[in-house]
Amino acid sequence: MNLTLVGSTGRTGRYVLAEALRRDHRVTAFTRNAAALEARPHAVVEGDGRDLDKMRTAVEGADAVISIINGGGRDDPHRAAEATRTIIQAMTDTGVERLIVTTPYPIVARKPFLLIWLLRRLLATPYADARDLEQTVNASDLDWTIVRLTRLTDRPAVGAVVIRRELLAKPRGLTRADVATTLLDIAEGGHLSGVAVNVHGR
């Protein structure tokens, strides 16, 4: 497959890039800092995710786009949603249809109540940005999947994850290596179209 990976130098994106290359996909990495790339993708586009011209260059010819963008902070509170709007516009302009994005599961979670309440207080700005991102993707005409992730760790891959459309009864931590496998499996399988799924570890 020809894949475009947005967020390829982030803590999770690095795992996705490495796994995509291991599977012999042709990867175009979009990043704000090309010098931080640890693996060697087939092509690199460096820039801000809101630069439409550069994003068009990055997604041109892709079979799927995987976007891993953290929610914004105090200095840039709408970063993720704005970049996602740019990605959607670039994909529409270039005829690319398949989009897979990640968001944090706590933006929809209900349990454990106290922990979720605390996270939403502490991370109000990035979570608001993530919710806006989801609304933007949901309103698009693309073939999209939203993958909501539970607490991420850098531990070795477990080799299995739980994927549910309903809320998780007992969310467990999730390794970034398993996230990489899950995202690429979804991209390759062409399943879970037009849905948001909640993912945690076993």
N, C-alpha and C positions, 0 to 999 in steps of 0.2 A: 504493500500500500504506500501511497504518497501521503505522508502525515505532516501537518503543521502543528507545532507545539508552542503555545504561548505561555510564557512563564518557565522557560526551560532551564533557568539557572536558580530557581527557587529550591527550597529544601525538598519539596516533593517532585518538582519538575525534573530534577537531576536523575531521580530514580526512573521516571517515565522515559526520559531520553535514553538512558542506558538500556532499558528493557526493550524499547522500540528498535534500537540499533541491533541488539542481540537477536531480535526476531527478523532481522534483515529488511525492515521497512526503510523507505527513503524518507528522511526527516529534514524538514526545514525548521530551524529553531529561531523563534522570535524572542528577543531579550533586550533589556535596557543596557546590559553590560556583557558584550561578547567575550571579553577577557576572562569572565568568570566561568565560562563553559568548561566542564571537566571532561566531557566526551566530544567526539568529532562528528557532528551532524553533516549531512550532505550539503546543506546550505544554511547560511546564517543571515538574518535580517536584524539589525540593531536599531533600536529606537523606542520611543514612547508608544504604548499601546493605543493611544488616541490619535496617532498619525495615520490618517486614512491611506495616503499613498503608499507608505511603507507596509501597512497591513495588507493592502491589495497585493503587493509584491510577495508577501509571505504566504498568502493563502492560494495564490494562483496555481491551478492544477492539482490541488489537494483532493484526496478522496475523503479525508476527514480532518477536522480541526479539533484539537484538545486544548482547552484553556484552563489554566490553573492560576488564578489571580486572587490574592488575598484582598479582603476588604480594606478600604481606605482608613487613614488615620486623621489626626487633628489637622495636619497641614494639607491634606489631600483627601477629603472625606468621601469623594464620589469616584475614586480611581477605578475600582473594579467595574462598576456599572457603566461608566463612560467608555472604558476600554472595550467592554462587551458590546456596546452599541456600535463602536467602530468595527469590531470583528464581524458583526452581523451585516453591516453595510458593505464591508469589503467582500464578504462571502456572496452576498446578493449580487454585487457588481460583477463578480467573476464566475458566477454560476456554481459555486461550491455549496453543497446542501447539508452535509453531516457535521453537526457541532456537539461536542461533549464538554460540559463545564462542571467545575466543582464548587461547592459551597459548604459551609459548616453546618452539621446536623443540629446544633443547639438553636438555630433560628426557628426551627419548627418543633423541637422536643418539648415534652411536658414533664418527664421524669428523668432523674430525681429532681423534684420540685425546687428544693433549696439551692442546689448546685446550678440548675438552669437559670433561676432568678438571679443568682450572683453573677454568672457569666454574662447575662444580658445587661446587667448594670455596668460591669467592668468593660465590656466590649460593645457598648451601644453603637458607636460609630461604625466599626467594620461590619457589625451584624446588619445595621440598617442598609449599608452599601450592598451586602450580599443579598438581602431581600429585594432590593431594587434590581440587582443583576438577574435574579430569578424571574421577576416580573417582565423584564426586558426580553429574556430568552423565551419565556412562555408566550409572549405576544408576537413573536417572530413567525415567519412562514417556513423556517428551516426544519430539517429533520434533526431534532435536538434531544439530548438526554441531560438531565441535571443529576449529578451524583453528589449527595450530601455525605460528608465524612465525619466520623467521630474522632475522638482524641487521637492525634497522630504521634507515632514514635519512630525512632531510627533503629529499632531492634531488627534482628533477622526476620525474614519472611516466615509467616506461619504456613502459608500455602493454601489457605482457604479463608473466605470471608462470608459474611451473611449479608444478603441483599434483600431488602424488603421495600414494598411501596407503602406499607402502613408504618406507623411510628414504632420504634423499637421498644420492646418491653424492658430490656436490661442492656443498654448500650455498653459495649466494651471497646477498649482501645484498638487501634488499627495501625499496622506498620506501613510506612511509606512504600516499602517494597511491594506489599500486597496491594496497595492503592495502584501502583504502576501496572501490575498484572491485571487488575480489575478494569481500569480505564482502557487498556489496550484490548482486552477481551471484548468489551462493549463495542469498541471501534471496529474490530474485526468481524464481530458477529452480526452487526447490523440490527441487533434486537434492542428492546427497551426504548423504542422510538416514541417521542412525545410524552415522556413521563419523567417524574422526579423519583429517585430511589434513595433509600437510606442504607448506608453501608457501615458495618462494624466488624471487628475481628471475632474469631472463635475462641 
